Amino acid sequence: MIDSTPRFLQGVFGFQGAGYDSPALLSTALVYTVPADKRAQLIYLRGGNSASDLVFFALMQNGKPMRLFPVAAGGACHVPLAVVEDLPPETVIEVFVGAPEGVSGTAIVDIGIVEI
């Protein structure tokens, strides 16, 4: 049996939109690097959006978009990931937010990761 360790990227964060085409890092607290001797898998994302406009969370893998999660205005989502790929050692995962320019709000994020 393979030992696994759960990891979580979680928190409540304010944001200011710069346009849907200009997503920005939501918080440095939402950056995860796979340890050099492990692999990891993203298992789920839960997110909430207090803004009066649609926003999206972009999971970035080594600086490139990996997954996009739209969250409705004043809404929330829970996405159990059915397609789970291995993230190799030293992969960097970051959570960006995209919102219309000038829109501000609060994002609630809970991402589950398992290290194997």
C-alpha positions in Angstrom: 0.0 0.0 0.0 1.3 3.5 -0.9 1.4 6.0 1.9 -0.3 9.2 1.0 -0.5 12.6 2.7 -3.3 15.1 2.3 -2.5 18.7 1.7 -4.9 21.7 1.5 -4.8 25.1 0.0 -7.4 27.1 1.9 -8.5 30.5 3.0 -10.6 33.6 2.5 -9.0 36.3 0.3 -9.9 39.7 -1.1 -9.4 40.4 -4.7 -9.5 43.2 -7.3 -10.3 42.2 -10.9 -8.0 43.3 -13.7 -10.1 41.7 -16.5 -10.9 38.1 -17.4 -7.9 38.1 -19.7 -5.6 39.2 -16.9 -6.0 36.7 -14.0 -3.7 37.4 -11.0 -2.3 35.3 -8.1 -5.0 35.3 -5.4 -2.5 34.9 -2.5 0.9 33.5 -1.9 -0.8 31.2 0.7 -2.3 29.4 -2.4 1.1 28.3 -3.8 2.1 24.6 -3.4 5.2 22.9 -4.6 5.3 19.1 -4.9 8.2 17.8 -2.8 11.2 16.5 -4.7 10.6 12.9 -3.5 6.8 12.8 -4.1 4.1 13.1 -6.7 0.8 14.7 -6.1 -2.8 14.8 -7.4 -5.5 17.4 -7.2 -8.6 15.8 -5.8 -11.2 18.6 -5.4 -11.8 22.3 -5.5 -14.4 24.2 -3.5 -14.8 27.9 -4.1 -17.0 30.8 -3.3 -17.3 34.3 -4.8 -18.9 37.3 -3.0 -18.6 39.6 -6.0 -21.6 40.6 -8.1 -20.0 39.3 -11.2 -18.7 35.9 -12.4 -15.1 35.1 -11.5 -12.9 32.2 -12.3 -10.2 30.4 -10.4 -7.3 29.3 -12.6 -5.0 26.6 -11.3 -1.6 27.2 -12.8 0.9 24.5 -13.2 4.5 25.8 -13.5 3.1 29.2 -14.7 0.6 27.7 -17.3 -3.1 27.2 -16.9 -4.0 23.7 -15.8 -7.7 24.0 -14.9 -10.3 26.8 -14.9 -13.2 26.9 -12.5 -15.9 29.5 -13.1 -17.8 30.7 -10.0 -21.1 32.6 -10.4 -21.8 36.0 -9.0 -22.4 35.5 -5.2 -22.1 31.8 -5.8 -20.1 28.7 -4.8 -19.0 25.5 -6.4 -17.7 22.1 -5.4 -15.8 20.2 -8.1 -14.6 16.6 -7.3 -12.1 16.0 -10.0 -12.9 12.9 -12.0 -9.8 13.3 -14.2 -6.8 13.2 -12.0 -3.3 13.4 -13.4 0.0 13.0 -11.5 1.9 16.1 -10.8 5.6 15.3 -10.9 8.1 16.3 -8.3 8.8 20.0 -7.9 5.7 21.0 -9.9 4.5 24.4 -8.7 0.7 24.9 -8.3 -0.7 28.4 -7.9 -4.3 29.7 -7.7 -5.1 32.8 -9.8 -8.4 34.7 -10.0 -9.9 36.3 -13.0 -12.6 39.0 -12.6 -13.9 41.9 -14.6 -11.7 45.0 -14.3 -12.6 47.0 -11.2 -14.7 44.3 -9.6 -13.7 43.5 -6.1 -14.8 40.8 -3.7 -13.9 38.0 -1.5 -12.9 34.5 -2.6 -13.2 31.4 -0.4 -11.0 28.6 -1.6 -10.5 25.0 -0.4 -8.4 22.7 -2.6 -7.6 19.2 -1.7 -4.3 17.6 -2.8 -2.8 14.2 -2.0 0.9 13.5 -2.0 2.0 10.0 -3.0 
